[in-house]
C-alpha cells in the first residue's frame, strides 16, 4: 500500500454501535420491530445486521428478503418459524439457536411465549434491508420439520462435540446453563 492509499484506521476501522443508537427507520413487517445496527448508512459494504423484537403471542406477516440470505440468532424466547408457499412447514428455535433463511423463502416468525418478548439478532447478506411483504393464505395444517445437518448426523443424541467440549472447559454446571441440547433448554424432546 502506498502512502496515498494509506487508510485512516481511526475513521475506517472498528465501529461500535451502542444499543440506544439502533435505527428503526428500516423496512418493517407487521408484527415485529426491526432496528438496524450495521448497514450501508453506517459504512457496511456487504452485510446488514440488526435486532428484531416480536411481542408475546404475536406473529409477523408473511414475507421474504429477495435474493438475500438471512441468519437469525435467538437471544431470548422461542421462535416458531413457518415457511413455504402456504407457510405449511414449521420449526422452533430457542435461545442460543441459529436460524438460516435462504433467498426468496416465504416465512413468518411467531413468538410462542404468552408473556416474554422474542428477541433476536439478524444478519443479512447485503448492506440494504430488503423486505417483501406477502399476502398468503396460511395452511391450517403444518408439517414440523427437524433438520439434520450433514456435519452432525447424530442429532437425535442431543449432544454434539460443542457440548462435550464445553463440559471439559467450563465444568458440568456452566455447560448445562449454556447447553446446545434443545430439550435441556426448552423442555422439548
N, C-alpha and C positions, 0 to 999 in steps of 0.2 A: 504494500500500500504506500503510495507517495504521500508527501505532506499535504498536497491539495486534496487528496482523497481521505485524509485522516478524519475519523468520526469524533464528534464530541460526545463521549460516553456519558457525561453528566446529563445531557439532554436526550440522547438517543439510547440510553441504557435502560436499566430496570425501572419499571413503574409500579408503584403500589397504589391500588385503587381502594380507598377506605370504604367500609360498608355503608357509610352515610353519604357516599358520593355516587352510588349506582344510579343509572339513568333509566327511568321507566318510560321515557319517550322513545319506545321501540314498538314494532308491531305486536299487537295483543290478540289473544283468542279469548272469547267469553269463558269465564270460569277460572281464570288464572291471572296472576300478575307477574309479568316478566320484567326484569331490570338488567340492563347491560352494564357490564364491568369493563370488558375489553371488546373493542370494535374499531372500525375504520376511523371514527372520530377521535379515538384515543391512540391512534398510530399503528394499530394492528393491520398487517397486510394479508394474513391468511386465516385467521380464526375469529370467531365471535364467542364470547363467554359471558355468562351472567347467572342470575338466580331466577327461580320460579317458586311461587307460593300458591298453593291451592288450599282453600279453606276447608274445614271439616265438612264431610258429607257432600262436597262439591265435585263436579266433573267439568272438564273442558268441552268445548265444542270440538267436533272432528276437524282435523287439519293435517297438512303435510308441509314440508320445508323444501319443496322443489328438489333440485339436484344436490342439496347439501346432506351430508351425514351428520347425525347428532349423537352426542353422548350425554346421558343424564346420570348424575351421581345423587343418590338419595341420602340426604343429610339427616332428616328426621321424618318419621311417619312410614306409612306403607302405601306405595303407588300401585294401583291396579291399572295396567296398560291394556287397552283394547286396540286392535288394528285389523286391517283388511278392507275389502271393498264395502262390506257392511258392518265393519268392526266386529267380525264374528270370531276373532281369536282373542284370548286373554291370558295374561301372566301377571304375577305380582313380584314386586321388588321392595325389600325393606332397607332400613338404614344400613349404609355401608355397601349396598349393591350398586352396580352399574347397569344401565340400560343402553343398548345400541339401537338406533333407529336409522335404517338405510334410506337413501334418497327416494322421494315420492311415495313413501308408505303412509297411507291414510291412518291416523291414530288418534287416540283420545286418552288423556290422563284422568284418573279418578282417585280422589282421596278416600281410602277405605275407612278411615277413622271418623267417628262421630264427634270427637272432641279435641283432636290435635291437628294443627295445620300440617300439610305435607310441604316440606322444604327441600329443594333440590338445587344442585349446581348444574348448569347446562353449558355444553361446548359444541359449537358447530364448525364445519369445515370451510367457512368463508367469513370474511370480516363484516359482511352485511347480514342483517336479520331478515330471512325470507320466511314468511308465514302465509300459507294459502289456506284460508278457512273454507270448509266444505259443508255442504248441506247433504247429510247422509241419513237415510232411514236405517237405524241400527238394528241388527239382528236381535231377536228375542232370545234365541238360544246361542250360546257361545261355546267354543271348544277351548279348554285350558291346555296351554302348550308349555311343556317343560323342555327347555333347550339343553342339550348336552354338547358342550364344545368339543372339537376334535382333539384338544390337548389333554383334557381331563375327563376321560370316558368313564371313570369310576364315580360319576356324580351321585349315584344312589347311596354311596357310603357316607355322605355328609361330611367327609374330611378331605382336605386337599393338602398338598405339600406346604401351603402357606400356613394352615392352622397348626400343623406339626412343628414347623419352624418357629411360629410364634410361641408355642409352649416351651420350646428349647431356649429361646431368647429371653422371654419375659415371665415364665412360670405359668402354672395352670390357671390361677385366678384372673390374671391380666389377659391371657389368651382367650378365656371364656367370655370376658367382658367385650372383647373385640372379635368375637368368633366369626368365621366365614361360613359357619354351618347355618343355613336358613332356618331350620327348625329350632335351633337354640335361640335365635334372635326373635322370631315371630311366633313361636309356638306351633308353626305349621309343620306337617310331615311331608 
